[in-house]
Amino acid sequence: MDKDALAHRDALANRNRLLANAFHALPLKHRLRRAALFDIARLPLPASRFTSMNRLLLIRPDHLGDVLLTTPAIRALRAARPYMEIHALVGPWSADVLSNYPELDFVLTLPFPGFSREPKSDWRSPYEMAIRSAAQLRRIGYGSAVILRPDHWWGALVAKLAGIPLRIGYDLPDVAPLLTQKLPHEHRHVVMQSLRLVEHWTGEVSPDDAPYTFAVIDSDRAYIRSYLAEWDITPEQPVIAIHPGSGTWVKHWDEQKWASVADTLSGQLDAIVVFTGGDHEMALVQRIVELMRERACVMVGDTRVGQLAALFERAKVVLGPDSGPLHLAVAVSAPTVTFFGPADPAEFGPWGDPPKHFVLTSDIACRPCRVLDWGMDDPKNHPCVREITVARVLDAARRAVHYMD
């Protein structure tokens, strides 16, 4: 890279760092909310008359990947407290994930404001929902609650309004006033962050004692066999899974690069490439497939979580940007190649054997910015994923496959 190109890249990184700092700055309406939360935290709300100190509520509003990374903490809780009643409060988008874990006694769902991917009707609606949800939880009567997402002030507010006596979370400004037990927040891997929050019951748990798995059932394996058979893919035919989409455009890789990687790996590994994704990612996958020379199977929009897990379990390698499905692939022991841009892999990377799970990043100085939504900004200003080369992806994929062989 010549001097002019390096200077432009450095200038771009400085520009993005300044914008990221501005993005993370607290706007006025959030400062007002923080003051209101501090006042609410001082209200002397009584515990529910149904309270059982042996009944614990885990609150996690996130989608697939973050919820999966919570499961080692759930398992540690159950191992340490076999007779405790453990409930989870998650979005309806995560119910299928946690239904796979017998360590939980009950999974409740709630369309958490800010996570439902639907616009809120007005500024009052999140607070009205908090009051209604707290009333329902009060009738169940929890003795303790754990706010598993570090910055989730809304979940902490609901736990406070529900009169839950013990409320554990991280000591972050919007959350801390609503807690009864606060832990200092550190940028560690999210698996360890969740484990720290349940140490009240488990004691300290080391990374080596935090297994991360997702059980695949036979009916989901049968669905995948049948689906692939419709594409004339036999049970003996190796498959490569590519999940090119993510929740934000800043994580997307170039479509022509995906086509090149798919064609090359298909030929070198004598495998069929299977593309996965949600319904909204069909257009993206179709554009990639149209650029390919080799045959590919398109499974976009046709799998639930368990079925997707069964496909990944069968794959020689799973590739894609940082997303929930890549974490699912790790949980079923599939080799993976994951592209990281705005998120920090030290915090959100694959929780598995490093030689089997390759993380690819850019060395641009503004990464990780931790900004997932750059709005209408020009994608050319955010090359952190797009500048990952085809050669690096191919090398990582081959090494991951050979590690399993």
C-alpha positions as CSV (number, residue, x, y, z in Angstrom):
1,M,0.0,0.0,0.0
2,D,1.5,3.3,-1.1
3,K,1.9,6.4,1.2
4,D,-1.2,8.2,-0.2
5,A,-3.3,5.1,0.4
6,L,-2.0,4.7,3.9
7,A,-2.6,8.3,4.7
8,H,-6.2,8.0,3.4
9,R,-6.8,4.9,5.4
10,D,-5.4,6.6,8.6
11,A,-7.7,9.6,8.0
12,L,-10.7,7.3,7.5
13,A,-9.9,5.5,10.7
14,N,-9.6,8.8,12.6
15,R,-12.9,10.0,11.1
16,N,-14.7,6.8,12.1
17,R,-13.3,6.9,15.7
18,L,-14.6,10.5,16.1
19,L,-18.0,9.5,14.8
20,A,-18.0,6.3,17.1
21,N,-17.2,8.5,20.1
22,A,-20.1,10.8,19.2
23,F,-22.4,7.8,18.7
24,H,-21.6,6.4,22.2
25,A,-22.0,9.8,23.8
26,L,-25.2,10.1,25.9
27,P,-27.9,12.3,24.3
28,L,-30.1,14.5,26.4
29,K,-33.2,12.2,26.4
30,H,-31.0,9.4,27.8
31,R,-29.6,11.6,30.5
32,L,-33.2,12.5,31.5
33,R,-34.1,8.8,31.5
34,R,-31.1,8.1,33.7
35,A,-32.3,10.7,36.3
36,A,-35.8,9.2,36.2
37,L,-34.5,5.7,36.7
38,F,-32.5,6.9,39.7
39,D,-35.7,8.3,41.3
40,I,-37.6,5.0,40.5
41,A,-34.8,3.0,42.2
42,R,-35.5,4.8,45.5
43,L,-39.2,3.8,45.6
44,P,-39.9,1.4,48.5
45,L,-41.7,-1.3,46.5
46,P,-42.6,-4.4,48.6
47,A,-41.8,-7.9,47.5
48,S,-44.6,-10.1,46.1
49,R,-46.6,-12.1,48.6
50,F,-45.9,-15.1,46.3
51,T,-42.1,-14.7,46.6
52,S,-40.0,-17.8,46.7
53,M,-36.3,-17.4,47.3
54,N,-35.8,-20.7,45.5
55,R,-37.2,-19.2,42.3
56,L,-34.8,-17.4,40.0
57,L,-35.5,-15.3,36.9
58,L,-32.8,-14.9,34.2
59,I,-33.5,-11.9,31.9
60,R,-31.9,-11.9,28.4
61,P,-33.6,-9.8,25.7
62,D,-31.2,-10.6,22.9
63,H,-31.3,-12.7,19.8
64,L,-29.8,-16.1,18.9
65,G,-26.1,-15.5,19.4
66,D,-26.1,-13.7,22.7
67,V,-28.7,-16.1,24.1
68,L,-26.6,-19.1,23.1
69,L,-23.6,-17.6,24.8
70,T,-25.6,-17.4,28.0
71,T,-26.2,-21.2,28.2
72,P,-22.9,-22.1,29.9
73,A,-24.1,-20.0,32.9
74,I,-27.5,-21.7,32.8
75,R,-25.8,-25.1,32.9
76,A,-23.5,-24.0,35.8
77,L,-26.5,-22.8,37.7
78,R,-28.3,-26.1,37.4
79,A,-25.2,-28.1,38.4
80,A,-24.8,-25.9,41.5
81,R,-28.4,-25.7,42.4
82,P,-30.2,-28.9,41.2
83,Y,-33.4,-28.1,43.1
84,M,-33.7,-24.4,42.3
85,E,-36.6,-23.3,40.1
86,I,-34.9,-21.5,37.2
87,H,-36.9,-19.5,34.7
88,A,-35.7,-17.4,31.7
89,L,-37.4,-14.3,30.3
90,V,-36.4,-13.9,26.7
91,G,-37.8,-12.5,23.4
92,P,-40.2,-14.8,21.4
93,W,-37.4,-14.9,18.9
94,S,-35.3,-16.9,21.4
95,A,-37.8,-19.3,22.7
96,D,-36.8,-22.1,20.3
97,V,-33.2,-21.7,21.4
98,L,-33.7,-22.2,25.1
99,S,-36.4,-24.9,24.7
100,N,-33.4,-27.1,23.8
101,Y,-32.0,-26.8,27.4
102,P,-33.6,-29.0,30.1
103,E,-31.7,-27.1,32.8
104,L,-34.5,-24.5,32.6
105,D,-37.8,-25.1,34.3
106,F,-39.7,-22.6,32.3
107,V,-39.2,-20.1,29.5
108,L,-41.3,-17.0,29.4
109,T,-41.4,-14.7,26.4
110,L,-41.7,-10.9,26.1
111,P,-41.3,-8.7,23.0
112,F,-38.6,-6.5,24.7
113,P,-38.7,-2.9,23.6
114,G,-35.6,-2.1,21.4
115,F,-35.1,-5.8,20.5
116,S,-38.3,-6.7,18.7
117,R,-37.1,-4.9,15.5
118,E,-40.5,-3.1,15.4
119,P,-40.7,0.7,15.9
120,K,-42.2,1.7,19.3
121,S,-45.5,3.5,19.1
122,D,-44.5,6.4,21.4
123,W,-42.1,7.3,24.2
124,R,-44.5,6.0,26.8
125,S,-44.9,2.4,25.4
126,P,-41.7,0.9,26.9
127,Y,-42.6,2.1,30.4
128,E,-46.2,1.0,30.1
129,M,-45.0,-2.4,29.0
130,A,-42.6,-2.5,32.0
131,I,-45.4,-1.9,34.4
132,R,-47.6,-4.6,32.9
133,S,-44.8,-7.1,32.7
134,A,-43.8,-6.4,36.3
135,A,-47.3,-7.1,37.5
136,Q,-47.3,-10.5,35.7
137,L,-43.9,-11.4,37.2
138,R,-45.1,-10.3,40.7
139,R,-47.9,-12.9,40.5
140,I,-45.3,-15.6,39.9
141,G,-43.1,-14.3,42.8
142,Y,-39.4,-14.5,42.2
143,G,-36.8,-14.4,45.0
144,S,-34.0,-13.3,42.7
145,A,-33.3,-12.0,39.2
146,V,-30.2,-11.8,37.1
147,I,-29.9,-9.1,34.3
148,L,-27.7,-11.0,31.9
149,R,-27.3,-8.2,29.3
150,P,-24.9,-5.7,31.1
151,D,-26.6,-2.5,29.9
152,H,-30.2,-3.7,30.0
153,W,-31.8,-1.0,32.2
154,W,-35.3,-2.0,31.0
155,G,-34.9,-5.5,32.4
156,A,-33.6,-4.2,35.7
157,L,-36.5,-1.8,35.9
158,V,-39.0,-4.6,35.4
159,A,-37.3,-6.7,38.1
160,K,-37.4,-3.7,40.5
161,L,-41.1,-3.0,39.8
162,A,-41.9,-6.7,40.2
163,G,-40.6,-6.5,43.8
164,I,-37.9,-9.1,43.3
165,P,-35.7,-8.8,46.4
166,L,-32.3,-9.8,45.0
167,R,-31.4,-8.2,41.7
168,I,-28.0,-8.9,40.3
169,G,-26.3,-7.2,37.3
170,Y,-23.4,-5.0,36.3
171,D,-22.5,-1.7,37.7
172,L,-23.4,0.5,34.7
173,P,-25.0,3.9,35.2
174,D,-28.5,3.2,33.9
175,V,-28.7,-0.3,35.5
176,A,-26.9,0.0,38.8
177,P,-29.5,2.1,40.8
178,L,-32.1,-0.6,40.1
179,L,-29.9,-3.5,41.4
180,T,-29.3,-4.8,44.9
181,Q,-26.0,-6.5,44.0
182,K,-23.7,-4.8,41.5
183,L,-20.6,-6.3,39.9
184,P,-17.9,-4.1,38.2
185,H,-18.2,-4.5,34.5
186,E,-15.2,-5.7,32.5
187,H,-14.8,-6.2,28.7
188,R,-14.4,-10.0,28.9
189,H,-15.9,-12.7,26.7
190,V,-19.7,-12.7,27.2
191,V,-19.7,-16.3,28.3
192,M,-17.5,-15.3,31.3
193,Q,-19.6,-12.1,31.9
194,S,-22.7,-14.3,32.3
195,L,-20.8,-16.8,34.5
196,R,-19.7,-14.0,36.8
197,L,-23.3,-12.9,37.3
198,V,-24.3,-16.3,38.7
199,E,-21.4,-16.8,41.0
200,H,-23.7,-15.9,43.9
201,W,-24.9,-19.5,43.5
202,T,-22.2,-21.3,41.6
203,G,-19.0,-19.8,42.9
204,E,-16.2,-19.0,40.4
205,V,-16.4,-21.1,37.3
206,S,-13.3,-21.4,35.1
207,P,-13.5,-21.3,31.2
208,D,-12.5,-25.0,31.1
209,D,-15.6,-25.9,33.1
210,A,-18.0,-23.9,30.9
211,P,-19.1,-26.3,28.1
212,Y,-20.9,-24.7,25.2
213,T,-23.1,-27.1,23.2
214,F,-26.5,-27.3,21.5
215,A,-28.1,-30.7,21.3
216,V,-29.3,-31.8,17.8
217,I,-32.4,-34.1,17.7
218,D,-33.0,-36.8,15.2
219,S,-36.1,-35.3,13.7
220,D,-34.1,-32.2,12.7
221,R,-31.4,-34.4,11.2
222,A,-34.1,-36.2,9.2
223,Y,-35.5,-32.9,8.0
224,I,-32.0,-31.9,6.7
225,R,-31.5,-35.3,5.0
226,S,-34.8,-34.9,3.3
227,Y,-34.3,-31.3,2.2
228,L,-30.8,-32.0,0.8
229,A,-32.1,-35.1,-1.0
230,E,-34.6,-32.8,-2.9
231,W,-31.4,-31.1,-4.2
232,D,-29.9,-34.4,-5.1
233,I,-27.4,-34.2,-2.3
234,T,-26.7,-37.7,-0.8
235,P,-25.9,-38.3,2.9
236,E,-22.3,-39.1,1.8
237,Q,-21.9,-35.8,-0.1
238,P,-19.8,-33.3,1.8
239,V,-21.5,-29.9,2.3
240,I,-20.1,-26.4,3.1
241,A,-22.5,-24.0,4.8
242,I,-22.3,-20.2,4.1
243,H,-24.4,-17.8,6.1
244,P,-23.6,-14.5,4.4
245,G,-26.2,-12.2,6.0
246,S,-26.2,-10.5,9.4
247,G,-28.3,-7.9,11.2
248,T,-26.5,-4.9,9.8
249,W,-24.9,-4.0,6.4
250,V,-21.6,-3.0,8.0
251,K,-20.9,-6.7,8.6
252,H,-21.6,-7.7,5.0
253,W,-18.8,-9.1,2.7
254,D,-18.6,-8.5,-1.0
255,E,-20.9,-10.7,-3.0
256,Q,-18.4,-11.5,-5.7
257,K,-15.9,-12.6,-3.0
258,W,-18.5,-14.9,-1.6
259,A,-19.1,-16.4,-5.0
260,S,-15.3,-16.9,-5.5
261,V,-14.9,-18.6,-2.1
262,A,-17.9,-20.8,-2.7
263,D,-16.7,-21.9,-6.1
264,T,-13.2,-22.6,-5.0
265,L,-14.1,-24.5,-1.8
266,S,-16.7,-26.5,-3.7
267,G,-14.1,-27.7,-6.2
268,Q,-11.2,-28.2,-3.8
269,L,-13.3,-30.1,-1.2
270,D,-15.6,-31.9,-3.6
271,A,-18.5,-30.4,-1.7
272,I,-21.9,-28.7,-2.3
273,V,-22.3,-25.2,-0.9
274,V,-25.5,-24.7,1.1
275,F,-26.5,-21.1,1.7
276,T,-28.6,-20.3,4.8
277,G,-30.3,-17.2,6.1
278,G,-33.7,-15.6,6.9
279,D,-36.4,-14.7,4.4
280,H,-35.1,-11.2,4.3
281,E,-31.7,-12.4,3.1
282,M,-33.0,-14.3,0.0
283,A,-32.1,-11.5,-2.4
284,L,-28.6,-11.3,-1.1
285,V,-28.1,-15.1,-1.5
286,Q,-29.6,-15.1,-5.0
287,R,-27.2,-12.4,-6.1
288,I,-24.2,-14.5,-4.8
289,V,-25.5,-17.7,-6.5
290,E,-25.9,-15.9,-9.8
291,L,-22.2,-15.0,-9.7
292,M,-21.2,-18.6,-9.1
293,R,-20.1,-21.2,-11.6
294,E,-20.7,-24.3,-9.4
295,R,-24.0,-25.6,-8.3
296,A,-25.3,-24.5,-4.8
297,C,-28.2,-25.3,-2.6
298,V,-30.3,-22.5,-1.3
299,M,-31.9,-23.2,2.1
300,V,-32.7,-19.6,3.0
301,G,-35.9,-19.1,5.1
302,D,-36.5,-22.9,5.3
303,T,-35.0,-23.8,8.7
304,R,-35.8,-23.3,12.3
305,V,-33.0,-23.2,14.9
306,G,-32.8,-26.9,15.5
307,Q,-32.8,-27.7,11.8
308,L,-30.1,-25.1,11.1
309,A,-28.1,-26.7,13.8
310,A,-28.5,-30.1,12.2
311,L,-27.2,-28.7,8.9
312,F,-24.2,-27.1,10.5
313,E,-23.5,-30.4,12.4
314,R,-23.2,-32.1,9.0
315,A,-21.1,-29.4,7.4
316,K,-17.3,-29.6,6.8
317,V,-17.0,-25.9,7.6
318,V,-19.4,-23.0,8.2
319,L,-18.5,-19.5,7.0
320,G,-20.1,-16.1,7.6
321,P,-19.9,-12.7,9.3
322,D,-20.3,-12.4,13.1
323,S,-23.9,-13.5,13.7
324,G,-26.0,-15.8,15.8
325,P,-25.9,-18.7,13.3
326,L,-22.1,-18.8,13.5
327,H,-22.4,-19.2,17.2
328,L,-24.9,-22.0,16.7
329,A,-22.3,-23.7,14.4
330,V,-19.7,-23.5,17.1
331,A,-22.2,-25.0,19.6
332,V,-22.7,-28.1,17.4
333,S,-18.9,-28.5,17.0
334,A,-18.8,-27.5,13.3
335,P,-15.5,-25.9,12.2
336,T,-16.1,-22.2,11.5
337,V,-14.6,-19.1,9.8
338,T,-16.1,-15.9,11.2
339,F,-15.6,-12.3,9.9
340,F,-15.5,-9.7,12.7
341,G,-15.8,-5.9,11.9
342,P,-17.5,-3.5,14.5
343,A,-17.8,-6.1,17.3
344,D,-14.8,-7.2,19.4
345,P,-14.0,-10.9,19.0
346,A,-12.4,-10.8,22.5
347,E,-15.9,-10.3,23.8
348,F,-18.1,-11.9,21.2
349,G,-15.8,-14.4,19.4
350,P,-16.5,-18.2,19.1
351,W,-16.4,-20.1,22.4
352,G,-14.6,-23.1,21.2
353,D,-11.3,-24.7,20.3
354,P,-9.2,-21.9,18.6
355,P,-7.6,-24.2,15.9
356,K,-11.1,-25.2,14.8
357,H,-12.7,-21.7,14.8
358,F,-11.0,-19.0,12.8
359,V,-11.6,-15.3,13.4
360,L,-10.8,-13.0,10.5
361,T,-10.5,-9.2,11.1
362,S,-9.2,-6.1,9.5
363,D,-6.3,-4.2,11.0
364,I,-7.9,-0.8,10.3
365,A,-7.3,1.4,13.4
366,C,-11.0,2.2,14.1
367,R,-11.9,-1.4,14.7
368,P,-13.7,-2.5,16.9
369,C,-15.9,0.6,17.0
370,R,-18.8,-1.3,18.6
371,V,-21.3,0.6,16.3
372,L,-23.6,-1.8,14.6
373,D,-25.8,0.7,12.9
374,W,-24.1,3.4,10.8
375,G,-27.4,4.4,9.2
376,M,-27.1,6.1,5.8
377,D,-23.3,6.5,5.9
378,D,-21.5,5.4,2.8
379,P,-20.4,1.7,3.2
380,K,-17.1,2.7,1.6
381,N,-16.3,4.4,4.9
382,H,-16.5,1.1,6.8
383,P,-14.3,-1.4,5.1
384,C,-13.5,-3.5,8.2
385,V,-15.2,-6.6,6.9
386,R,-15.1,-5.9,3.1
387,E,-11.3,-5.7,3.0
388,I,-10.8,-9.2,4.3
389,T,-9.4,-11.0,1.3
390,V,-10.5,-14.2,-0.5
391,A,-7.1,-15.7,0.0
392,R,-7.4,-15.4,3.8
393,V,-10.9,-16.9,3.9
394,L,-9.8,-19.8,1.7
395,D,-6.7,-20.5,3.8
396,A,-8.8,-20.4,7.1
397,A,-11.5,-22.6,5.7
398,R,-9.0,-25.2,4.5
399,R,-7.1,-25.2,7.8
400,A,-10.4,-25.6,9.8
401,V,-11.4,-28.6,7.6
402,H,-8.0,-30.2,7.9
403,Y,-8.0,-29.8,11.7
404,M,-11.1,-32.0,11.8
405,D,-9.5,-34.5,9.4
